[in-house]
Amino acid sequence: MVSIVIIAALVIAFFIFAGIYADWLWFQQLGFLNVLTTQWIAAGVMFVIGFLAMAVPVWASIEIAYRWRPIYAKLNSQLDRYQQVIEPLRRLAMYGIPIVLGIFAGVSTSSRWELALLWLNRTPTGTTDPQFGLDVSFYLFELPFYSAVLAFASAVVLISVIAALATSYLYGAISFNGREVRISRTARIQLAVLGAIYLALQALSIWLDQYQTLVTSTSTDLMTGASYADVNAVIPGRAILAGIAALVAVLFIVTAVIGRWRLPIVGTALLIVSGILIGTAYPTIIQRFQVEPSARSLEAEYLQRNIEATRAAYGVDNVEEIHYPAETDATPGALREDAATTANIRIIDPALISDTFRQFEQVRQFYQFSEHLDVDRYTIDGQTQDTVIALRELDQSGQSSRGWYNDTIVYTHGFGVVAAYGNQRAGNGLPVFLESGIPSVGELGDFEERIYFGEHSPTYSIVGAPDGATPLELDFPSGGENGTQNATNTFEGDGGPQLGGILNKLVYAIKFQSEQVFLSSAVNDESQILYDRDPKTRVQKVAPYLDLDNDPYPAIVDGRIVWIVDGYTTSDQYPYSDIRSLSESIADTYTPQPVFPIDDVNYIRNSVKATVDAYDGSVTLYAWDTEDPILQTWQKIFPNTLEPMENMSDELLSHVRYPADLFKMQRAVLGTYHVTNSDTFYSGDDAWITPNDPISDPQAPTLQPPYYLTMQVPGSDAPAFTIYSTYIPDAGEQARNVLTGYLTANADPGPDYGKLTLLTLPSQDTVPGPGQVQAQFDSDDVVGQQLNLLRQGQTDVISGNLLTLPVGGGLLYVQPVYVESTGDTSYPLLRKILVAFGSEIAFEDTLDQALDALFGGDSGAPAGDENVDENEAPPTDPNAPEQPTPQPPTADNPELQQALQDAVQALRDREAAYAANDLVAAAQADQRLQDALGRAIAASDAGAQ
C-alpha cells in the first residue's frame, strides 16, 4: 500500500513538473523567460507571505489560548466529552488547522502578485486629484494595495478571534453559567488585544474609504467620483468614524489592562450607531433634501471634475471639434475638391467577401480564410492603396485523410497572401486582386509566404529535421489531387521548444496527451514543437498585463508576414473618471456582446504595439505610449521586454493603425462627454449614441462598427488612413435617426497620429442618419424594381457596409450591393452601388456612374472603379474539374452544326440580357436555347443512325 501511494505521488509530481517545465521551455525559446520567472517568484513570495500571515497568527492564537488555559477549570459533562474526543488529535489540529488555512490564504494572495508589484514599482503621474491633491498614482497603484492588505489582515484577525474563542471555550477559559459569562484573565487579555487590533484595522479601512469616494458612485448615480453629498457629508463622516473606531480600539486595550468590558461594549455600540447616523443617514438627508432640489447648481463643480477627468482618462481631452454645416443638396461638381477621398472610397466589404476569396483563392479544401477580412493600405506604383487582405491559413478539417501523423507532421502551415483593391471591382463583380495565386503573384513583392502562426493554426505541429532529411511537410499544392506532386518543405526557423532528448518528448507527450510525440520516428533531435500559435495568445502570455484588441491583422513587413496586435493598459481606479465595461463598449456587428461583462475600466491607453511573425512566431513588443504611467511601471517589473518605438522599421510603421477597440471606447465616451459644460451635461439633452447597423438583424440590432477609409477629413491638410463613426441623438426608443456628429481618428503614424476630430452638425438641420438612408434605399421604387430583377432566379441580394463620408460640403453615403447564388456553389459578387446625399439617391453599376448620376451628371471627381469593363465574362468556379474542349461539328451533319451555332448565340444573348437586367429578352433567349439544344440532340441521334 505504501508503495502504491509513493508511486502515485511520484506520478502526480511528474505531471505537475511536466506542465511547469513545458512553460519554461516555451518562454525560454521565445526569449521572455524573465516574464515567467518574475511571475513565479512574485507568486511564490506572495504565497509565503499569505501563508505565514494567516498560519502564524492563527497558530499563536490557538497556542496562547491553550497554553494559558485554567488547569483546574470545572467543565460540564458535554465539554468533558468534547475534550476526550479532541485531545488525541489536539497536536495535529493545533498545527494542521493553521497550515490548511495558511495554504488557502497563500493561494489567494499569490493570485494578487500583480497588485503587489504595481505598488512596489509605482510611477508618479504628475497629475493630482481635485479633492485631496494626491498624485493620481495613489489611486492607480497604492489605494488598491492598501485596501487589499487591510481586508486580508481583518480576515486574519477575525479567524484568530474565532480560534481563540473556540479553544478558550473548549478548555474552560470561557464558561457560561446561566446568564453569567466567565472569562479567564488570559483569555480576556487575548480577546481584548485581538479586538483592539481589529478595530484599529477598521479605523484605517474607514479612513481609506474617504479616497474610495473618488473612484465610485457613492451618493448619486449621476457620475463617478465624489459628489456634493460625498464631499460635504460622506468624506467628513468617514473621517469621524475612523476616529471613533480608533477610540474603541483604545478602549479594548483598556479592557485588557483593567478587566472591564463595559467600555469597549459601549464604544462598539456607539460605533455602530454612528455608522448608521453619520455614515448613512446624514449623507442621505443631505442628498435628498439639500442636493436634489438644487442639483444643477450644487453638483456643477463636481460634474465639471467628472467631465475633465473622464476626457483625460480616455484620451479624448484633445479632440478637435469642428462645426460642419452639412449641405443636403447634390449639385454638379460637388466632389471636385474631394477627389482624393472619392478615388479611395472602399466598395469591397471585408465582412462579405470572404466566400469570394475562398471560392477563387482557396486552392484546396485544407486552406481557409477568416470570415471577416482585414483592411490595410499598401503603396502600389507610388500611390497609397486601401487593401482588403487575408491569409490562406490551414484548415485541417478539409484534409482527405486525418490522423496524428498527417495532422501533426504533414499539414503544419498555411501558405500565401490574397489581397484585393478596396476601391475596385471587375466587370463580372469579382474583386480585383493585387496579390493572389499559390505561390503568390502580384504587387506586394517577395516575402516569406509560409504561415505557421495564425488565428486558425492547429493546436500543435512538430516540424524540423536534420540536414539532408526528406522533407515531410506539405508546403503548397503544385500538382495532382492525390498529392504526389505537391511541394514539400522542412521548417528552418526557431519557432518552438526542441524535442531532442527523452525528457522533452515525454513532457510534451503528457502535455498534449499523445504517446505518438514520444514514439513516432518522425520526431527527431532537430524537431521543434509549435503550439500557442494564435497571435493574441502569444502576446497575452508574454505581456499578461495587457488587454488586447479583438482584431489582430496581418501585414507584409520587410519580407515577412507579421501579425500586428494592439495592447492596452487599463485601470478602473482613475479618480472622477466615468466607469464603463470595456467589452460592452466595443460590442457591435463584428464584436459580440459579453454575457457577463467583468472588465470595468475608467482609464485606457494604447500603450503597446506588438508583432508576431507568421513564420517563426517570434514576438516583439514596442512601447508605443511611453508617457503612460502604468506601462512605465510594468517596464520596471519586466525590464528589457519592450523595444522602443524608434526600433520599428519604416515599413512596419506604415502598417500601424489607430486601433478599433480604443476608438470604439472613445466614441462611446464622447457620446456623452463631448459636452464640456456641466449645466448642459446635467440636462442630458445633448447626449449622442452610435446608430444601429442598418444591415444588422432588426430583431436583434447591433451597433454600426467603425470603418477604416483613406479620406481627407475637414480641417486636415491631406488625405490619411482614417477610422470613423457617426452619432445620432440618444433619446431611447424615440431617437431620431438623424446625424448629430461624425468622429474620426487619424490612423496614419506621424505627427497627426491619433488626432481625434469631431464634426458637429447643426441641431436645426436634418441630415439623414444611416437608418434613414437605408430606409430610403429600401423604399425607393426604382431601386426596389432593380433589386427585384437581381433577385430573379436562384440569387439573393446582400447589402454591404453602409459607408459615410464627409465630402462635397455634406455627407455622402455609399453602399455596395452584392448578388449571391442560392445554389451549392455560392459567393457574393458586387453588382451595384447605392449612393445618397441629402434626400437624393442613385443606383448604378459602378460607383463612378452612381456619383455622376447623384450629382447632376458630373460628380467632379472619378471613383476608383471608373474603368470597369461591364462586358467581362462572368466568373467560373476555378476549382471545378476541367471541361473537355468541344469538338466542332462535322461537315456531313449540317443540321447539328446549325443547331449548335444557334445554341451558342442564344446563350450569349441570354447572358447579355441578364447583364442589362432585361428579363423579357433573357426569357426569349432561354427559350431559343432550349429549342436549339433539342434540335442538336435530334440531329445527333439522326447522324448516329
N, C-alpha and C positions, 0 to 999 in steps of 0.2 A: 504493500500500500504506500509506504514511504517513497519507494522508487517511482511509482506512478505519479505521485504528487510532484516529485522533483523533476521528472521528465516533462510533465505538463507545464510546470513553472518555467522550465528552460525553453519550451516551445513558444509559450506566450512571450517570454522575454525576447526571443529571437524575432518574433513578428513585430514587436514594438521597435526593436533595433532596426529591422528592415525598413520600416517607414521613416525612421529618423535618418538612417544612412542614405536612403534614396533622396530625401530632401537635400542632404549635404552635397551629394554628387550633382544634383540639378543646379543648385545655386553656385556651386564651385565652377561648373562648366560655363555658366552664363556670366561669371565674373562679379556676382553680387553676394558672395559668401558672407560678407560682413553684415548684410541686411538680415540674414538668417541668424547668425551668431549673436547679433545685437538683440534680436527678439528673444532668443533662447536665454541669454544671460539676464536680460531685463525681466523676463517672465520667471526665471529661476530665482532671482533675487527677491522679486515681489512675492513669490510663493513662500520663501523662507521667512520674509518679514511678516506676511499674513499668518503663517503657521505659528511662529513664535508669539506674535502679538495676540493671538487667540489662545493658544495652548498654555503658555506660561501663566497669564493671569487666572485662567480657569483652574489650572492645577494648583496655583498658590492659594486661590480662594478655598478649594476643597481641603488642601493640606492644612491651612490655618484653622479652618473650622473643625477639622478632625483632631489636630494636634492639641488644640486648646479646648477641647470638649470637657464638660464636667465629668470627672471619673466616677463619681458615686451618684450620678443622677438617677432618680427613680423613674423608670419607664413604665408605661402602661403595657398591658399584655400584647396589644397589637403591634406596638413599636418593637417590643421584645422579639416577636416572631419575625418582623422585618429584618432585625439585626442578625438573627440566626441564619436567615436566607442569604443576606448580603455579605456578611462577614467573610466567608470563604473566598468571595470574589472581590473583596474590598481593594486589595492592592491592584488587581487588574483594572478595576473600574477607576481607581484614582489616577492611573496613568492612561488607560485606554480611552476614557471619555475625553480628556483634553486633546489626545492625539487625533481622535476622529474629528472632533470639532476643528482642530487646527488644520487638518487636511482639507476640509470643506472651505475654511476661511482662506487657506493658501491658494486653492484653485480659483476662488473668487477674486482674490487680489491679483493673481498672476494675469488674469484677463484684463486688468486695468493698467498694464505696463505702459501703454501709450500716454495715459493721464500723468503718470509719474515722470516719464521722460520729458514730456512737454513742460512740466513745471520746473524740472531741473535745468532745462535748456531754453527757458523762455526768453523772448526777444521783445524789447520795448517797441511800441508802435509810433511813439511821438505824438499821439492824439489822446486827448483826455476826455473823460465823460463830463457832461454839463452839470451833473448834480453833485458829485463828490470830488471832482477834479482829479480822479485817478487815471493813470495811463490805461488805455483800453486793454493792454496786455494783462492787466489784473483780472479782467473778466474772461479773457480768452484762455489763459493758462493757469492762473492762481486760484480764482474762486472755485472752479470745478474740483480742483485738487483738494483744497481745504475742506470743502463740503463733503467730499467722499471720505476723507480721513476722519472727520468728526462723526459721520454716520457709522463708519466701521468701529471707531472707538466706543461709541454709545452702545452698539450691539455687543461688543466685548464686555463692557461693564454690566449690562443687563444680564447676560448669560452668567457672569461671575456672581452677581447677586442671587440668581436662581440657584446656582451651585452651592453657594454659602447657605442659603435658606434651607435647601434640601438636606445638606449634611448636618447643619445645626439641629434641625428638627429630628433627624434620624437618631442622633446621638444625645438628645436631651438638652441641648443648649437653648432651644426654644420649646416651650411647652404651653399647653392650653389647659386651663382648669376652669371650666365654665366660661364666664366672660373675661376671665383674667388671663393675660398673656405674660409669661415669664421669659425673660431673655437674660442669658448669662452676660457677664461683663465683657468677655472676649467677643462674643457674638455681636453685642451692642456696638463695640468699637469697630469691628469689621464691617458691619452693615452700615453704620453711620459714615464711615470713611468712603465706602463704595457709593453711598447716596450722595455724598459731597462731590465726589469725582463726576458722577453722572450729571448732577445739577450744574457743575462748572462747565461740562461739555455742552449742556443745553444752552447755557448762557452765551458761550461762544457761537453756537449754531444760530441762535436767535439774532445775535449781533451781525453775523454774516448775512442773515436774511434781509437786512436793510439793502444790501447791494443786489440781492436777487431781484428786487423790485424793478431794476433797470433792464432785466432780460426776460421778464414775464409780463403777463397781463393780470395785475392783481385786483384792482378796484373797478376796472372798466374793460370792456371788450373793444373799446374804440381804437386802441392802439397797443403796441408793445412798449413797455417802459413805464417809468413812474409817472402817474398822472397827478392831478391836483390833490386828490384824496390821499394818494400814496405819499406825496411829499409832505403834506401837512398833517397827516394822521398816522399812516401805516409806518413810515420810517421813524418818526419820533416815538411811536408806540413800541416798536420793536427795540429801540434803544432802552426805553424804560423797562420793558420786560426782561431784557438781558441783565439789567442791573438788579431787578428783583430776583431772578434766578441765581445770580452770583451771591446775593444776600442769603438766600435759602441754603446755598451750598455752605456758607459760613455757619449757619445755624446747625447744620448736620455735624460740622466739626465740633461745635459747642456741645452737642449731644454726646459725641464720643468722649468728651472730657468730663462733663458733669453728670451724664447718665439720664437726662430727662428728654423725653421725646415730644413734649408738648410744643416746644418752639419750632422744630422743623415741620411738625404736622401742621401747625397753624400757618407757617410760612409757605408750605406746599399748597394749602388751600387758598392762601392769598394769591399765589402764582396762577392757579387755575382760574380763579375769579378774575384776576387782572387780565389773563389771556383772553377771556370771553369779553370783558368790557373794553379793554384798551386795544386788544388785537383784532377783535371782530366787530363789536357793536359800534364803537366810536367811528371807525372808518366808514361803516355802512351808513351811519347817520349823516356824516359829512357828505358822502356821495349822494345820498337820497335827497337830503333837504337843503344842501348848500350848492352842490355841483350841478345836479341835473336841471334845476330851474335856470341856471346861468352857464350851462356847459360851454357854449360857444366862446364866451369871453374868458371863463376861468381855465379852460383847457387849452387856450390858444398857445400859450408859451410851451406847453408840453407836447402839443401836436406839432409845433414847429421843430422841436427837438427830434421827434419821431421822423418827420419828413426828411430832415437833413441827414440824420444817421442812416436811415434806410437807403437813401440815394447814394451815400458814400459806401455803405457796406456792400451793395450790389453793383458798384461801379458805374452808376448812371448819373452821377452828380455833374458830369461834364457834357451831358447830352446837349447838342445844339438844336434849339427849336427854331424852325423857320415857318413863318406864316405862308401858306400855299393856297391862294385863291383859285382853286381849280376851275379851269374852263370846262364847259359841258357841250359846247358847240364844235362839231367836227368841220373844220374849214380846210380847203385845199392848201397843200404845202405846209401843214401844221407841224410835221415832223422833221422839217429841214434842219433845224438846229439840234436835233436829237439823232442824227444819222448814226453815230457810234453805238448808241443804245439799240436803235432799231435793227441794225445789222447783226446784233448779238442776241436777239430775243430767242430763247430756247423753246423750240417746238417739239423736241423729243422728251417725253415724260419718262424719267428714270424708274418710276414706280410701275409703269405698264409695259415697258419694252423688253423686260427680261425674257418673256416667252419668245419674242422675235430673235433675240440674241441666241437663245437656246436652240431654236429651230435651225438657224443658219450657221451657228458657230460652235455648237456643242461637239460636233465631230463624232463622238462616241457616247454611249449611254453612261459610261463611268465618269463623265465630266458633268459639271453643273455650274450655274451662275446664281448669285444671290437673287432673292426675289425683288429686292429694291436696290437698283444700281446706284453708283455714286457719281456726283458731279464735281469735276475739277477743271483746270484750264491748262493748256499747253501752248507753247509758241510754235506755230506752223507757218513756214515761209515768212517769218518776221512779224506775224500777227498773233496776238493772244486769242486763243480759240476756246470757248466753253466746250467741254467734252463730257460725254456720258461714258463711263469706263467701268469695266468688270473684269474679274479674273476668272479664268477657266480652272476651277478647283475640282478636286477629286470627289467623286460620289461612288463609294464602294457598293452601294445598293444596286447600282447599274451593271455590276460585273456579271458575266455569264456563268462564272464558276467561283463560288465563295468557299472559303476555308482559311484556316490560320495562315498557311503559307502564302496564299495569294494576297490576303488582306494585310499581312504584316511585312512581307519580303518583296512582293512583286508590285502591287499597286500602292505606291508610297506617296505620290505627289501629283499635283495638278500641273498644267503647262499652258503658259501664254496669257496674253492680254488681248481683250477685244475692246475697242473704243470707237465711238461714233461722234460725228459733229453734232453739237447740241442744236444748231440753228439750220440744219439742212435735212432734206429727205430726198429720196429718189422718186421718180415719177410713179413707180409701182407701189409707193407707200412705205418702202423699207428705209431704215436709217442709212445714212452714207457713212460707211466705215472708214476711219482713218488708220485703224490698225486691226488686222484680222488674220485668219488662217492659222495653221499649225505646221511648222513653226511660224511665228508671227511675221507679217509683212506689212509695212505701212510707213507712217510719218514719224514714229516715235524713236527711231534709231535702234541701235544694237543694245541689248540688255539681257541679263540672265533671266530666262523665262520659267525656270522650274519653281514651283510653289509648294514647298514643304510645310510652310507655316501659314495658315489662313483661318478664316472663320468657319470653314467646313472640313478641316483636315481630320483624318482618322484619330482615334484615341491615342494610338501609338503605332509607330513603324520602326523597323530595325533596318538600318542602312549601313553602307560602308563595306569595304572588302580589301584584302591585301592587293598590292600592285600586281597586275597581270591576271587577276582572277576574272572569270567570266562574269560580265555584268548581269545582275538578276532583276533589276528594277525596270519596269516598263516606263520608258521615257515619254514617248508620244507615238500615236498610231502613224505608221508610214506605209502600210501595205494592206494585206487582205484582212478580212474579218476574223480569220482564225488566229490572228496574232503572230503568225510565223515570220512576218516581215516587219513587225513593229520594232522601232528603235528602242534599245535598252541603254541603261546608264548605271553608273555607280556614284553615289553621293560622295563628294570630295570636300565638303565643308566641315566645320566643327559645330554641330548643331545639337548634340545631346551627350549624356554621360556614356563613357566607354563600357562595353560589355565584356572586355577581356578579363579573364580570371573567373574562377568558380564562384567566389563570393558575390560579385556583381550580378552574374547570371541568376544566382539563387535569389538574391534580393529582389530583382525585377520579375522573376517568375512568381514570387509571392505577391508583389505589388499588383501585378496585372492578372494574377490567378490563372496562369497558363504554364504548364510544365514544358511547353514547346520552346519557351525562351531559354530554358536550361538544356533541352535535349536536341534541338534542331541543329543539323550540320551546317545550315546557312548562317548560323550565329558563330562568328569567329572573333579573334583577338582584336581585329580592327573595326568590329561592329560598333555602331552607336545606336542608342535607343532615343527616339524623338517622341516627346509627349508634352502635355500642356501647351498645345500648339496654337490655340486661339490668341490673337494679338492682345485682346483685353486681359485674358488670363495671365499672360506672361508679364504684362506691365503691372497688373494688380499685385502679383506676387513679389516683384522686386521693389514696388513702391506702395506698400499697404496703407499708407496714409492718404492716398488719392481717391477721390471719386472720379470715375471715368465717363467720358462722353459715350453715348449709346451708338455712335456711328463712326467707328474706325474706317478709314478709307485708304485705298491703295494709290500709290503714285510711283512713277518711274523716275528714279533719282540716281544720277551718277552711275548709270549702267546696271542698276539693281531695282527690283520691285520691293518697295518698303510699304509697310502699313504705318499710317500716321494716326496717333491716338492722343486726344486732348485729355489732360488731367487737371482736376480741380482740387484746391484746398478749400475746406468749408468749416463753418462753425455755427452753432446756434446760441452763442454767448456774446454777441456784439450788442453793447448797450443801446437801447432805444430803437434798434432796427426791427422791422416787421418780420415775424417768423412765418415761413412758408414751407410746405412739403416740396422737396426737390422733384420727386417722381411725379407728383400731381401737377406741378407747374410745367413740366416738359411734355406732358401727355398730349398727343394729337393723333392724326390719322396714321402716322408711321410709328408712334411710340405709345404702347397701350397704357391704360390707366392701371395703377397699382391696386391690388386687392386690399392690402393693409399697409398704407404708407407709414414708414417709421423713420423717415430721413428728413426731419425738420431742420432747416438751416435759416440763418439770417445774415450770413456773410459768405461770399463766394469769389474766388479768383481763379482764372485760367493760368495757373502758376507753372505748369509743366507741359511741354510738348515732347511726346515720346515717339520713337520709331522702332518698328520690329521688322527685321529683314525677312522677306518671304522665303529666302533660300536657306539661310542657316539659323534663323530665329534669334539672332543677336538683338539685344535691346539697348537702346541709347536713350537716356533721359536728359532733356535740355531744360535748364532753369529759364523759364520764359518771363515770368513776372518776378524779378529779383527784389522788388520793393515789398513783397508780401511777407509780413512778419511770421506767418505760420510756416511758409516754405523755408524762411531763414532758420527757424527753429528746427525743422526736420533736417535741414542740411547739417546742423550741429550733431543731430542724433545719428544720421547716416552719412558721415563725411565721405567725399570722393565718389559719390554715386551719381551726381549730376554734372553734366557738362555745361559750361557757359554757353549762352545763346550765340556768342561770337564764333563758336566752333561749327555752327550749322553752315553747310555749303550753300552757295547762291542758288543752286538748283533745288535743294531741299526747301529753302526759304520761299522759292517761287510757288511751291505747292502747299505751304502752310495757309490755313484759312481761319477766319473767326469761327469758333465752334458753335454748332447749332444749339446744344443744350444750354450753354451760357446765354445765348441770345434769347432763347425761349424763356428762361428765368427772368431776364431783364425786361422782356416785353410784358410779362405778367406783372412785374413790379410797377413798370411805368404806366400800366393801365390805370392805376390809382395814383401813383406818385409822380405823374407828370405835373400834377397840381402842386405848387410850392407855396401857396397861400393857405394858412391854417383855416381861415373862415370858409373858403371855397371847399377845402378838403373836408371840413366837418359837415357841410351840407350834402356832400356826396352827389351833387347833381352834374358833375363833370367827370364821372368815372367811365372808363372805357374797358372793353373786353376784346379779345381776339374773336373774330367771327367763326362760326362753324364752317367746316369744309363743305362747300356746296356739292361736292361729288361723294360725300360720305352717306351712309345709310340714314334716311330721315327718321327711322325708328330708333336709332342709336347714334346720333350725330357726334362727330369728333371735331376738335378744333382744327382749323386750317394750319398746316405746317408752314414754317418759313421756307423760302426758296432762295437758292443761290443763282444770281444772274450777273453778267457784266453789264453795268449801266453807269450813266453819269447822273448822280443824284443832284437835284437842285441845290445850289450853294457850293458845289465842288468844282474844281478846275478841269478835271479829266475823268474819263471812264475808269471804273475799277470793279474788280470782282467783289460783289456785294451780296449780303444776305438781308432779306427784308420781310416785313409782316405788316398787316393792316389792323386798324381798330374800328369798332363800331360802338355806339353808346351802350353802357351797361345799365339796362333797365329791366332786367329779369325777362319774364316771358313777353313783356310788352316792348322789348327792344326793337328799334327800327334798324333795318339793315342798310344804314347809310354810313358812309365813311366819315370818321372824325379825325383820324390820324394815320400816318404812314411812317413806320420806323425802319431805319436801315442801319447797318454797321458795315464799315469798310473792312473787307476780308483780305485785302492785299497787304502783305508785310511792307512796312515803310513808315514814314512819318505819320501817316493818317490811319495806320492800322488800328482797328477797334473804335474808330471815331463813330459815335452814335449821332444820327441825325433824325430828328422827329419833325416831319411835316405836319403842321396842324391846319386843318381845313376850317373854313368859316362855318360857324354853327347855323347861320341863317340860310346857307346854301344847302341844297340837297344833291350830294354826289353819290350815285348808287354804290352800294357795297357788293361784295361777292355774291351774297344770297340773292339780292335783287337782280344782278346781272345774269346769274344762272337762270332765274325765273324768266327773265326776258328771252333768253335763248330758247328755253323750253316751250314758251308760249307763242313765239313768233310763228305766223302761218307759213311764211316762205321757208324758214328753217325747218319747221315741222314736216313740210312736204318733202324736202330734200333728205331729211333724216329717214323718213319712211321709205324713200327709194333705196337708201343704203341698207335698210333692214330687209329688203326683199330677198327671198331665198334663204339659205341657211347661214345667215350672218347676224351678228349682234353689233350694236353701236355702243362704243365706250367713250365717255367724256374724259379727257385728260385733265391735268392740273390747270386750274384757272389762275393765270399769272396777272399781276397788276403792276403797271409801270408808270412812273411819273414823267410823261413826255407830252410834247405839244401844249404845254401850259395846263394840262389836265391829267387825267388818269386813264390809261389805256388798258383794257382787259384783253387777254389773249388766251384761247383755249383750243388745244389740238383735239381733233375728233378722230377716233380710231374705229376701224371695222375689223371684226374678228369672226372667223367661221365657227359655226357650232358643230362642225364635223369632228372626226377623230384627230385630224391634224389642224390645230388652231393656233393662231398667233396674231397679235394686233398689227394692222397696217394703217399708217397715217393717211387718211383720205381727204380730210377737210380741215379748215381753220375757221374758228369763230372769233370775232373781234367786236369790241364795244367801246364807245367813247361817249360819255353822257348818256343820252337816250337812243343814240344811233347804234345799229349793229350791222355787221356784214358777215357773209358766209361764203367762202370761196375755196378753191382747190389748194391755193398756196397762201402763205402769209403775205407775200408781196402783193398778190392780187386782192386779198382781203383788205389790206391797209389802203390801197388805192381806191377801192370801192367805198370804204368808210369815209375817206377824206376827199370826197368830191371828184374822184378820178385820178388824183395825184397826191399821195401822202407827203411827197417831198423828200423821202429817203427810202432807199431799197432795203428790203429784208434779206436775210441770208439765203432764202430759198427762191430767189428771183429767177434762177436759171434751171428750174425743174423741167425735165423732159416728160411731158404728160403722155407721150406715145411709147414710153418704155414698156417692154414686155412685162406681163405680170410675173411675180416670183414663182419659182417652183421649189419643191422640197429638195434641198441639197443632199438629204440622206436617203432619198428614195432610190431603189435599185435602178441601174442604168437601163433605159429602154432601148430595144433594138431599133436600128435605123430602118425606117420603112423603105421597102423596095419600090421603085417606080413601076407603075402598071405596064403590062406587056402590050405591045402594039396590036396583037391579034385579039384583044378584048377592049374595043373602043368604048363599050357601054360602061365597063368597070372604070376605065380611065376617066371618062366624063363624070361619073358619079363621085369619084374621089376628089376630083377638082372642085366640084360643086360643094362637097362637104368641107373642104379646106376654106373655100370662100365664105361659106355660111358661118364657120367657126370664127373667122376673122371679123365678119360683120357683127356677130353676137358680142365679141369682146369689145369692139368699138362702141356698140350701143350701150353696153353696161358702163363703159368709161364715160359716156356722155349722159348717163342716167336716163336714157330713152328706153323705157321698159317695153313700149309697144314694138319698137324696132327690134329689141332683143328677143321678144317672143316670136316675132315673124322669122327672125334669123334662126332661132332654135327649131322652129317647125321645118324650115328648109333643110337644116342639118339632119333632122330625123328622116326626112324624105330621101335625102341623098344617101345616107347610110343604108337605108332599106334597099335602094336601087343597087348600091355597091354589093350588098350581100347576095341579092338575087343574081346579079351579073357574075359574081364569083362562083356561085353554085352552078350556074349555067355553063361557065367555062370549064368547071371540073368535070361535067358530064361529057 
